[in-house]
Amino acid sequence: MAYSEFFADRIRQVLDQKSVSWEEKKMMGGLCFMVDDKMCVGIVQEELMVRLHPDEDEENLQLPGARIMDFTGRPMKGYLFIDNEGTDSDKHLETWIDKALAFNPLAKSSKKKKN
């Protein structure tokens, strides 16, 4: 699956404006932006993927363009896809990235620690 390089640039700009240290990793057929070695936001095809607090799923699903991430056919708590309706403006995109960045310090890292 390909992802939009234009969309990736929009995300990079927002993260840079926030002065966040991040790195990119290609995974799940798309592109993920890692913050503190944790998946924060990403792109799968033309949609934004955000990692948010799972307790806020119901509230976040009421926002334009949001739906549960079901990449593997099973819903994933705390992960949402946001379609173009929810990311069409820079302000909308920034709002979703802000939500993901706010949750990031609470998120668990899947990176294995070296002994």
Contacts in CASP RR format, 6 or more apart in sequence:
PFRMAT RR
TARGET T0000
AUTHOR 0000-0000-0000
METHOD contacts of the structure
MODEL  1
MAYSEFFADRIRQVLDQKSVSWEEKKMMGGLCFMVDDKMCVGIVQEELMV
RLHPDEDEENLQLPGARIMDFTGRPMKGYLFIDNEGTDSDKHLETWIDKA
LAFNPLAKSSKKKKN
1 29 0 8 1.000
1 30 0 8 1.000
1 44 0 8 1.000
1 45 0 8 1.000
2 30 0 8 1.000
2 45 0 8 1.000
3 29 0 8 1.000
3 30 0 8 1.000
3 31 0 8 1.000
3 43 0 8 1.000
3 44 0 8 1.000
3 45 0 8 1.000
3 46 0 8 1.000
4 43 0 8 1.000
4 46 0 8 1.000
7 43 0 8 1.000
7 46 0 8 1.000
7 48 0 8 1.000
7 87 0 8 1.000
8 24 0 8 1.000
8 31 0 8 1.000
8 43 0 8 1.000
10 90 0 8 1.000
10 93 0 8 1.000
11 33 0 8 1.000
11 41 0 8 1.000
11 42 0 8 1.000
11 43 0 8 1.000
11 48 0 8 1.000
11 93 0 8 1.000
11 97 0 8 1.000
12 33 0 8 1.000
14 90 0 8 1.000
14 93 0 8 1.000
14 94 0 8 1.000
14 97 0 8 1.000
15 22 0 8 1.000
15 33 0 8 1.000
15 35 0 8 1.000
15 97 0 8 1.000
18 97 0 8 1.000
18 98 0 8 1.000
18 101 0 8 1.000
20 35 0 8 1.000
20 101 0 8 1.000
21 35 0 8 1.000
21 36 0 8 1.000
22 33 0 8 1.000
22 34 0 8 1.000
22 35 0 8 1.000
22 40 0 8 1.000
23 33 0 8 1.000
23 34 0 8 1.000
24 31 0 8 1.000
24 32 0 8 1.000
24 33 0 8 1.000
24 34 0 8 1.000
25 31 0 8 1.000
25 32 0 8 1.000
25 34 0 8 1.000
26 32 0 8 1.000
28 44 0 8 1.000
28 71 0 8 1.000
29 44 0 8 1.000
30 42 0 8 1.000
30 43 0 8 1.000
30 44 0 8 1.000
30 45 0 8 1.000
31 42 0 8 1.000
31 43 0 8 1.000
32 39 0 8 1.000
32 40 0 8 1.000
32 41 0 8 1.000
32 42 0 8 1.000
32 49 0 8 1.000
33 40 0 8 1.000
33 41 0 8 1.000
33 42 0 8 1.000
34 40 0 8 1.000
35 101 0 8 1.000
35 104 0 8 1.000
36 104 0 8 1.000
36 105 0 8 1.000
36 109 0 8 1.000
37 109 0 8 1.000
37 111 0 8 1.000
38 51 0 8 1.000
38 104 0 8 1.000
38 107 0 8 1.000
38 108 0 8 1.000
38 109 0 8 1.000
38 110 0 8 1.000
38 111 0 8 1.000
39 51 0 8 1.000
39 107 0 8 1.000
39 110 0 8 1.000
40 50 0 8 1.000
40 51 0 8 1.000
40 100 0 8 1.000
40 101 0 8 1.000
40 104 0 8 1.000
40 107 0 8 1.000
41 48 0 8 1.000
41 49 0 8 1.000
41 50 0 8 1.000
41 51 0 8 1.000
41 96 0 8 1.000
41 97 0 8 1.000
41 100 0 8 1.000
42 48 0 8 1.000
42 49 0 8 1.000
42 50 0 8 1.000
43 49 0 8 1.000
44 71 0 8 1.000
44 81 0 8 1.000
46 83 0 8 1.000
46 84 0 8 1.000
47 81 0 8 1.000
47 82 0 8 1.000
47 83 0 8 1.000
47 84 0 8 1.000
48 81 0 8 1.000
48 82 0 8 1.000
48 86 0 8 1.000
48 87 0 8 1.000
48 93 0 8 1.000
48 96 0 8 1.000
49 69 0 8 1.000
49 79 0 8 1.000
49 80 0 8 1.000
49 81 0 8 1.000
49 82 0 8 1.000
50 79 0 8 1.000
50 80 0 8 1.000
50 82 0 8 1.000
50 96 0 8 1.000
50 97 0 8 1.000
50 99 0 8 1.000
50 100 0 8 1.000
51 78 0 8 1.000
51 79 0 8 1.000
51 100 0 8 1.000
51 103 0 8 1.000
51 104 0 8 1.000
51 107 0 8 1.000
52 60 0 8 1.000
52 78 0 8 1.000
52 79 0 8 1.000
52 80 0 8 1.000
52 99 0 8 1.000
52 100 0 8 1.000
52 103 0 8 1.000
53 78 0 8 1.000
53 103 0 8 1.000
53 106 0 8 1.000
54 77 0 8 1.000
54 78 0 8 1.000
56 78 0 8 1.000
57 68 0 8 1.000
57 77 0 8 1.000
57 78 0 8 1.000
57 80 0 8 1.000
60 66 0 8 1.000
60 80 0 8 1.000
60 99 0 8 1.000
61 67 0 8 1.000
61 68 0 8 1.000
61 80 0 8 1.000
63 86 0 8 1.000
64 85 0 8 1.000
64 86 0 8 1.000
64 92 0 8 1.000
65 82 0 8 1.000
65 83 0 8 1.000
65 84 0 8 1.000
65 85 0 8 1.000
65 86 0 8 1.000
66 80 0 8 1.000
66 81 0 8 1.000
66 82 0 8 1.000
66 86 0 8 1.000
67 80 0 8 1.000
67 81 0 8 1.000
67 82 0 8 1.000
67 83 0 8 1.000
68 75 0 8 1.000
68 76 0 8 1.000
68 79 0 8 1.000
68 80 0 8 1.000
68 81 0 8 1.000
69 75 0 8 1.000
69 76 0 8 1.000
69 78 0 8 1.000
69 79 0 8 1.000
69 80 0 8 1.000
69 81 0 8 1.000
70 76 0 8 1.000
82 96 0 8 1.000
86 92 0 8 1.000
86 93 0 8 1.000
86 96 0 8 1.000
87 93 0 8 1.000
87 96 0 8 1.000
END
